[in-house]
Amino acid sequence: MDKKNLFEKVWKAHSVGLLANGQTQLFVGRHLIHEVTSPQAFGMLREKNLPVRYPERTFATVDHIVPTNEVQEPYSDPLADAMIKELRRNCKDFGITFFDTDTGKQGIVHVVGPEQGLTQPGMTIACGDSHTSTHGAFGAIAFGIGTSQVRDLLATQTMALGKLKVRRIEVNGELNSGIYAKDVILHIIRKLGVNGGTGFAYEYAGDVFESFSMEERMTACNMSIEGGARVGYVNPDKKTFEYLKGRPYSPKEDQWDESVAKWMSFASDVGCAYDDVVKINASDIEPTITWGINPSQAIGINDSIPDPQNADSTDKASLQEAIDYMKLSPGSSIKGTPIDVAFIGSCTNGRISDLEEVASQLNGHKVKDGLKAIVVPGSQIVSKIAEEKGIDKIFRNAGFEWRSAGCSMCLAMNPDKLIGDQLCASSSNRNFKGRQGSPTGRTMLMSPTMVAAAAITGVITDSRELFPKK
């Protein structure tokens, strides 16, 4: 029998046909939408008097522009208020399930999908958001799309896409204490570069990914796009099935065993071929922080800021640009860099396990005076669980602001923005110029625990020293 990897199996199962330009017309099993990239797509459907082909396969929520410091409508931001009302209207008119703000199920689309059981192994999943790769943690092939493709999906449930190559990334051995999934994916991007995954799907494997929880796998898959890969996935296993069992849109009891057998059949065959294999030693990974203006410009906590003068001629200009923008000194330690804002949240690190881990470390610590620190749960369900466990009180007592669910300061399409050249320690996924709302604002990406350590000390700090493991 011809052995295949998961990407090849899922691709073949959803291929409708080969187009004249060499692309595949791919059937998309699950379509997720939000308020920012869908209004124009619905407008195009109305112009052509087209229905949504399979409304039961599309699910909506609000996350990007929804305020996290207001709960009453109308919102003070008129654009946010208008966009949310427009999505509400579109979902009603076209018969689409909408996890609205009054349902208790609203949140960041890449948090909501898994917790509702909408994300399942062997699926093709698309959303008008680049971090749709998150859903690959379940053994799905998930990718972000543009507005015109959102339109195509709504109208036909298919889209045209070129087939990707597959790179297997194995992280073997055991992570040192105080190292998290965020450190692992930042290390991978640092090693392979922001364009290293262009044209590839990444299959994450090895000891570390097998030991990761589903939420840790989601963190890693989420940032596949930051490494240039269109898709990132982990093969489904018992952890996948345990996570999904009993969720609202998961298969019911009488279909469960059959569904698990089908899901297992999509896992990569032992001995199948890959276009490339990369192996990484887990013990080489330390707390990793971005210092520059793209996610590959990252270093370990004990490293120094690179000196452009020591770099290859092709890298000098980009390194100098990053150092100038970030206002850093080449050769200086990243430890001790002062911060102004600390942000814990996003579709990368806004899940309940992220909040639980940080809360378990705080132990009476307080946010440094004068520093703004906010925590934004990834969904209303995450918020509810956290509040039932008293996690919100732990954060509030430490001096963090506890906000409502949303994307918040990850991309700052809402009021949560940096001011001037403030430097933010962030658990989000992008550190581009102006990403967090100010054209001169600066972002350093790191794990939530590292963000908490920086919030307490006021400077970039090795969280292992502040929060020693018992």
C-alpha positions as CSV (number, residue, x, y, z in Angstrom):
1,M,0.0,0.0,0.0
2,D,1.2,3.5,-0.9
3,K,2.1,5.2,2.4
4,K,1.0,8.8,2.8
5,N,1.3,11.6,5.3
6,L,-1.8,13.3,6.8
7,F,-1.6,16.3,4.5
8,E,-1.8,14.1,1.4
9,K,-4.6,12.1,2.8
10,V,-6.8,15.0,3.8
11,W,-6.0,16.8,0.5
12,K,-7.0,13.8,-1.6
13,A,-10.2,13.3,0.4
14,H,-11.3,16.9,-0.2
15,S,-10.1,17.3,-3.8
16,V,-13.0,18.1,-6.2
17,G,-10.8,18.4,-9.3
18,L,-7.7,19.8,-10.9
19,L,-8.0,23.2,-12.5
20,A,-6.4,24.3,-15.7
21,N,-3.9,26.5,-13.8
22,G,-2.6,23.5,-11.8
23,Q,-4.5,24.4,-8.6
24,T,-6.9,22.0,-6.9
25,Q,-10.5,22.9,-6.3
26,L,-10.8,21.9,-2.7
27,F,-13.9,21.2,-0.8
28,V,-13.8,22.9,2.6
29,G,-15.6,21.0,5.4
30,R,-15.7,23.9,8.0
31,H,-15.8,27.6,7.3
32,L,-15.3,30.0,10.2
33,I,-16.0,33.7,9.9
34,H,-15.7,36.9,12.0
35,E,-16.8,40.5,11.7
36,V,-13.7,42.0,9.9
37,T,-13.2,39.9,6.7
38,S,-16.8,38.8,6.0
39,P,-18.9,42.0,5.4
40,Q,-17.5,42.6,1.9
41,A,-17.9,38.9,1.0
42,F,-21.6,38.9,2.0
43,G,-22.0,42.1,0.1
44,M,-20.7,40.4,-3.0
45,L,-23.2,37.5,-2.5
46,R,-26.0,40.1,-2.3
47,E,-24.9,41.8,-5.5
48,K,-25.1,38.5,-7.4
49,N,-28.2,37.4,-5.5
50,L,-26.5,34.2,-4.4
51,P,-27.3,32.1,-1.3
52,V,-24.7,30.6,1.1
53,R,-24.3,27.1,-0.4
54,Y,-24.0,25.1,2.9
55,P,-24.9,27.5,5.8
56,E,-24.6,24.6,8.3
57,R,-20.9,24.4,7.5
58,T,-20.2,28.0,8.4
59,F,-20.0,29.4,12.0
60,A,-19.4,33.0,13.1
61,T,-18.2,34.9,16.1
62,V,-16.9,38.4,16.8
63,D,-13.4,38.9,18.1
64,H,-11.1,41.3,16.2
65,I,-12.8,44.6,16.8
66,V,-15.0,43.8,19.7
67,P,-14.1,46.0,22.8
68,T,-12.8,44.1,25.8
69,N,-13.5,46.9,28.3
70,E,-17.2,47.3,27.4
71,V,-20.1,44.9,27.5
72,Q,-23.1,47.2,26.8
73,E,-24.1,48.1,23.2
74,P,-24.0,50.4,21.5
75,Y,-20.2,50.4,21.8
76,S,-18.4,53.7,22.1
77,D,-16.4,52.8,19.0
78,P,-18.9,53.4,16.1
79,L,-17.0,51.2,13.7
80,A,-17.0,48.2,16.1
81,D,-20.6,48.7,16.8
82,A,-21.5,48.8,13.0
83,M,-19.3,45.8,12.1
84,I,-20.8,43.6,14.8
85,K,-24.3,44.6,13.8
86,E,-23.5,43.9,10.2
87,L,-22.3,40.3,11.0
88,R,-25.4,39.8,13.1
89,R,-27.6,40.8,10.2
90,N,-25.7,38.6,7.7
91,C,-25.8,35.5,9.9
92,K,-29.6,36.0,10.3
93,D,-30.3,36.6,6.6
94,F,-28.1,33.7,5.4
95,G,-29.0,31.2,8.2
96,I,-25.5,30.9,9.8
97,T,-24.9,30.0,13.4
98,F,-23.5,33.0,15.2
99,F,-21.8,32.8,18.6
100,D,-22.8,36.4,19.5
101,T,-21.8,38.3,22.6
102,D,-24.9,37.3,24.5
103,T,-24.5,33.6,24.0
104,G,-21.8,32.8,26.5
105,K,-19.8,31.2,23.6
106,Q,-18.3,34.2,21.9
107,G,-14.5,34.6,21.6
108,I,-11.5,34.5,19.4
109,V,-12.5,32.3,16.4
110,H,-9.5,30.0,16.9
111,V,-10.4,29.4,20.5
112,V,-14.1,29.0,19.9
113,G,-13.8,26.4,17.1
114,P,-11.9,23.8,19.1
115,E,-13.9,24.4,22.4
116,Q,-17.2,23.9,20.5
117,G,-15.9,20.7,18.9
118,L,-16.1,22.3,15.4
119,T,-12.5,21.5,14.7
120,Q,-12.0,17.8,14.0
121,P,-9.3,15.5,12.6
122,G,-9.2,15.0,8.8
123,M,-11.1,18.2,8.1
124,T,-10.3,21.0,5.8
125,I,-10.9,24.3,7.6
126,A,-10.7,27.8,6.3
127,C,-11.2,31.3,7.9
128,G,-10.5,34.8,6.8
129,D,-7.6,35.1,9.3
130,S,-4.0,34.0,8.9
131,H,-3.8,32.2,12.2
132,T,-6.3,29.5,11.1
133,S,-3.4,27.1,11.1
134,T,-4.2,26.8,14.9
135,H,-6.8,24.2,14.1
136,G,-4.1,21.9,12.6
137,A,-3.4,20.8,16.2
138,F,-6.3,18.4,15.7
139,G,-5.0,16.8,12.6
140,A,-6.9,19.1,10.3
141,I,-5.6,21.0,7.3
142,A,-6.5,24.6,8.2
143,F,-5.5,27.8,6.4
144,G,-6.3,31.5,6.3
145,I,-7.9,33.1,3.3
146,G,-8.7,36.5,1.9
147,T,-12.0,38.2,1.5
148,S,-12.6,37.1,-2.1
149,Q,-12.0,33.5,-1.0
150,V,-14.4,34.0,1.9
151,R,-17.0,34.9,-0.8
152,D,-16.1,31.9,-2.9
153,L,-16.5,29.6,0.1
154,L,-19.8,31.0,1.1
155,A,-21.1,30.6,-2.4
156,T,-19.6,27.2,-3.4
157,Q,-18.0,25.6,-0.3
158,T,-14.9,25.2,-2.4
159,M,-11.7,27.2,-3.2
160,A,-8.7,27.0,-5.5
161,L,-5.4,26.2,-3.8
162,G,-2.0,25.0,-4.9
163,K,-0.9,21.8,-3.3
164,L,1.8,22.3,-0.6
165,K,5.0,20.3,0.1
166,V,5.3,18.8,3.6
167,R,8.1,19.3,6.1
168,R,8.2,17.2,9.2
169,I,9.6,19.0,12.2
170,E,10.6,16.7,15.0
171,V,11.4,18.1,18.5
172,N,12.9,15.2,20.4
173,G,14.1,14.8,24.0
174,E,12.7,16.6,27.1
175,L,12.1,20.3,27.5
176,N,13.9,21.9,30.4
177,S,11.8,23.2,33.3
178,G,10.1,26.5,32.6
179,I,10.0,26.1,28.8
180,Y,6.7,26.3,27.1
181,A,5.1,25.7,23.7
182,K,5.6,29.4,22.9
183,D,9.3,29.0,23.4
184,V,9.3,25.9,21.1
185,I,7.6,27.6,18.2
186,L,9.6,30.8,18.5
187,H,12.7,28.6,18.5
188,I,11.5,26.8,15.4
189,I,10.8,30.1,13.6
190,R,14.2,31.5,14.7
191,K,15.9,28.4,13.3
192,L,14.0,28.2,10.0
193,G,13.2,31.8,9.3
194,V,10.0,33.7,8.5
195,N,10.1,32.5,4.9
196,G,11.4,29.1,5.6
197,G,8.0,27.5,5.4
198,T,6.9,29.1,2.1
199,G,5.2,26.5,0.0
200,F,5.1,24.0,2.9
201,A,2.8,22.5,5.3
202,Y,4.5,21.8,8.6
203,E,3.9,18.5,10.4
204,Y,5.0,18.8,14.0
205,A,6.2,15.6,15.6
206,G,8.6,14.0,18.1
207,D,8.7,13.5,21.8
208,V,7.8,17.1,22.7
209,F,4.7,17.3,20.5
210,E,3.5,13.9,21.7
211,S,3.8,15.1,25.3
212,F,2.1,18.4,24.6
213,S,-1.5,19.0,25.6
214,M,-4.0,20.0,22.9
215,E,-3.8,23.6,24.0
216,E,0.0,23.5,23.7
217,R,-0.2,22.0,20.3
218,M,-2.6,24.8,19.3
219,T,-0.1,27.4,20.4
220,A,2.6,25.9,18.2
221,C,0.3,25.4,15.1
222,N,-1.0,28.9,15.6
223,M,2.3,30.5,14.7
224,S,3.1,28.2,11.7
225,I,2.1,31.2,9.4
226,E,4.8,33.3,11.2
227,G,7.3,30.8,9.8
228,G,6.0,31.2,6.3
229,A,4.0,27.9,6.3
230,R,0.4,28.0,5.1
231,V,-0.5,25.0,7.3
232,G,0.8,23.4,10.5
233,Y,-0.6,20.2,12.0
234,V,0.0,17.5,14.6
235,N,-1.2,13.9,13.9
236,P,-4.4,13.0,15.9
237,D,-4.0,10.7,18.9
238,K,-5.8,9.8,22.1
239,K,-5.3,13.3,23.5
240,T,-7.1,14.7,20.5
241,F,-10.1,12.4,21.0
242,E,-10.2,12.9,24.7
243,Y,-10.3,16.7,24.2
244,L,-13.2,16.5,21.6
245,K,-15.4,14.0,23.4
246,G,-18.6,15.5,24.7
247,R,-18.2,18.9,23.1
248,P,-21.3,20.5,21.5
249,Y,-20.5,19.8,17.9
250,S,-18.4,16.6,18.3
251,P,-19.9,13.3,17.2
252,K,-22.5,11.9,19.6
253,E,-22.0,8.7,21.6
254,D,-23.6,6.4,19.0
255,Q,-21.2,7.7,16.3
256,W,-18.1,8.1,18.5
257,D,-16.2,4.9,17.8
258,E,-16.8,5.1,14.1
259,S,-15.6,8.7,14.1
260,V,-12.5,7.9,16.0
261,A,-11.6,5.1,13.6
262,K,-12.0,7.5,10.7
263,W,-10.0,10.2,12.4
264,M,-7.2,7.7,13.1
265,S,-7.1,6.7,9.4
266,F,-5.9,10.2,8.5
267,A,-2.8,10.1,10.6
268,S,0.5,9.9,8.7
269,D,1.5,6.3,7.9
270,V,4.7,5.1,9.5
271,G,7.4,5.2,6.9
272,C,5.6,7.7,4.6
273,A,7.7,10.2,2.7
274,Y,8.2,13.9,3.4
275,D,9.7,16.7,1.2
276,D,11.9,17.7,4.1
277,V,12.7,16.6,7.7
278,V,14.1,18.9,10.4
279,K,15.2,17.6,13.8
280,I,15.5,19.8,16.9
281,N,16.9,18.9,20.3
282,A,14.4,19.9,23.0
283,S,17.2,20.6,25.5
284,D,18.6,23.4,23.3
285,I,15.4,25.5,23.8
286,E,15.4,28.2,26.5
287,P,12.9,31.0,27.2
288,T,12.8,32.7,23.8
289,I,11.9,36.4,23.2
290,T,11.7,38.4,20.0
291,W,13.9,41.5,20.0
292,G,13.1,42.7,16.4
293,I,10.3,43.4,14.0
294,N,9.5,39.9,12.8
295,P,9.0,36.7,14.7
296,S,12.3,35.1,13.5
297,Q,14.3,38.0,15.1
298,A,14.3,36.1,18.4
299,I,16.9,35.1,21.0
300,G,17.2,33.1,24.1
301,I,16.9,34.9,27.5
302,N,20.7,34.5,28.0
303,D,21.6,35.8,24.6
304,S,22.6,39.3,23.5
305,I,21.0,41.6,20.9
306,P,22.7,40.9,17.6
307,D,25.2,43.3,16.1
308,P,24.5,44.1,12.4
309,Q,28.2,44.6,11.8
310,N,28.8,41.0,12.5
311,A,26.0,39.8,10.2
312,D,26.1,38.7,6.6
313,S,25.8,41.5,4.2
314,T,22.3,40.4,3.2
315,D,21.1,40.6,6.8
316,K,22.8,43.8,7.9
317,A,20.2,46.3,6.7
318,S,17.2,44.4,8.1
319,L,19.0,43.9,11.5
320,Q,19.9,47.6,11.7
321,E,16.3,48.5,10.8
322,A,15.0,46.3,13.6
323,I,17.5,47.6,16.2
324,D,16.8,51.2,15.2
325,Y,13.0,50.7,15.5
326,M,13.2,48.8,18.8
327,K,15.7,51.3,20.2
328,L,18.0,48.6,21.4
329,S,21.8,48.5,21.7
330,P,23.7,45.9,19.7
331,G,25.5,43.4,21.9
332,S,23.5,44.3,25.0
333,S,21.7,41.6,27.0
334,I,18.0,41.3,26.4
335,K,17.6,40.8,30.1
336,G,16.8,44.0,31.9
337,T,15.1,45.7,28.9
338,P,12.4,48.0,30.4
339,I,8.8,47.4,29.3
340,D,5.8,49.7,29.6
341,V,2.9,47.3,28.9
342,A,2.2,43.6,29.5
343,F,-0.4,41.7,27.5
344,I,-1.6,38.1,28.2
345,G,-4.1,36.8,25.7
346,S,-4.6,36.2,21.9
347,C,-5.4,33.1,19.8
348,T,-1.8,32.0,20.6
349,N,-2.0,32.1,24.4
350,G,-5.4,33.1,25.7
351,R,-6.7,29.6,26.7
352,I,-7.5,28.4,30.1
353,S,-4.2,26.5,30.5
354,D,-2.2,29.6,29.8
355,L,-4.1,31.6,32.4
356,E,-3.9,28.7,35.0
357,E,-0.2,28.4,34.5
358,V,0.5,32.1,35.1
359,A,-1.9,32.3,38.0
360,S,-0.1,29.4,39.7
361,Q,3.1,31.4,39.6
362,L,2.0,34.7,40.8
363,N,2.0,33.8,44.6
364,G,1.5,37.3,45.9
365,H,3.6,39.1,43.3
366,K,2.5,42.5,42.2
367,V,2.7,44.3,38.9
368,K,5.3,47.0,39.0
369,D,4.0,50.5,39.7
370,G,3.2,52.6,36.7
371,L,3.1,49.6,34.3
372,K,-0.1,48.7,32.4
373,A,-0.8,44.9,32.5
374,I,-4.0,43.3,31.0
375,V,-5.3,39.8,30.7
376,V,-7.8,39.0,28.0
377,P,-9.4,35.5,28.0
378,G,-9.7,33.9,24.6
379,S,-13.4,33.3,24.9
380,Q,-16.4,33.7,27.2
381,I,-16.1,30.1,28.1
382,V,-12.4,30.5,29.1
383,S,-13.4,33.6,31.1
384,K,-16.2,31.7,32.9
385,I,-14.0,28.7,33.8
386,A,-11.3,31.1,35.0
387,E,-13.7,33.1,37.1
388,E,-15.2,29.9,38.6
389,K,-11.7,28.9,39.7
390,G,-10.9,32.3,41.1
391,I,-8.1,32.9,38.5
392,D,-9.5,36.4,37.7
393,K,-9.1,37.4,41.4
394,I,-5.5,36.2,41.4
395,F,-4.7,38.4,38.4
396,R,-6.6,41.4,39.8
397,N,-5.0,41.1,43.2
398,A,-1.6,41.1,41.4
399,G,-2.5,44.3,39.6
400,F,-3.6,43.0,36.1
401,E,-6.7,44.3,34.4
402,W,-9.2,41.5,33.7
403,R,-10.9,42.0,30.4
404,S,-13.7,40.5,28.3
405,A,-13.0,38.0,25.5
406,G,-11.5,39.2,22.2
407,C,-8.4,39.7,20.2
408,S,-7.6,42.9,22.1
409,M,-4.0,44.1,22.0
410,C,-2.8,41.4,19.6
411,L,-3.7,43.6,16.6
412,A,-5.3,46.5,18.3
413,M,-8.3,47.0,16.0
414,N,-10.1,47.9,19.3
415,P,-9.4,50.5,21.9
416,D,-6.5,48.3,23.4
417,K,-3.5,50.0,21.8
418,L,0.0,51.0,22.6
419,I,0.7,54.7,22.9
420,G,3.8,56.3,21.3
421,D,6.8,54.1,21.5
422,Q,5.7,52.0,24.4
423,L,7.3,48.6,24.6
424,C,4.9,45.7,25.2
425,A,5.8,42.2,26.6
426,S,3.2,40.2,24.7
427,S,2.0,36.6,24.5
428,S,0.6,37.3,21.0
429,N,2.0,36.2,17.7
430,R,3.2,39.2,15.7
431,N,5.8,41.9,16.5
432,F,5.6,43.9,13.2
433,K,5.9,47.6,13.2
434,G,2.7,49.2,14.5
435,R,1.1,45.8,15.1
436,Q,-0.3,46.8,18.5
437,G,-1.9,50.1,17.5
438,S,0.8,52.7,17.6
439,P,3.0,53.3,14.5
440,T,6.0,53.6,16.8
441,G,4.9,51.0,19.4
442,R,7.3,48.1,20.1
443,T,6.4,44.5,20.7
444,M,8.4,41.6,22.3
445,L,6.8,38.2,21.9
446,M,7.2,35.6,24.7
447,S,5.4,33.0,26.7
448,P,2.6,34.2,29.1
449,T,4.8,33.3,32.1
450,M,7.6,35.4,30.7
451,V,5.1,38.3,30.2
452,A,4.0,37.9,33.8
453,A,7.7,38.0,35.0
454,A,8.3,41.2,33.0
455,A,5.1,42.8,34.4
456,I,6.2,42.2,37.9
457,T,9.9,43.3,37.5
458,G,9.2,46.0,34.9
459,V,12.0,44.5,32.7
460,I,12.6,41.4,30.6
461,T,13.3,38.7,33.1
462,D,14.0,35.0,33.1
463,S,10.8,33.7,34.5
464,R,12.6,30.6,35.9
465,E,14.5,32.9,38.3
466,L,11.4,34.7,39.5
467,F,9.1,31.7,39.5
468,P,11.3,28.7,40.5
469,K,9.7,25.4,40.0
470,K,8.9,23.6,43.2
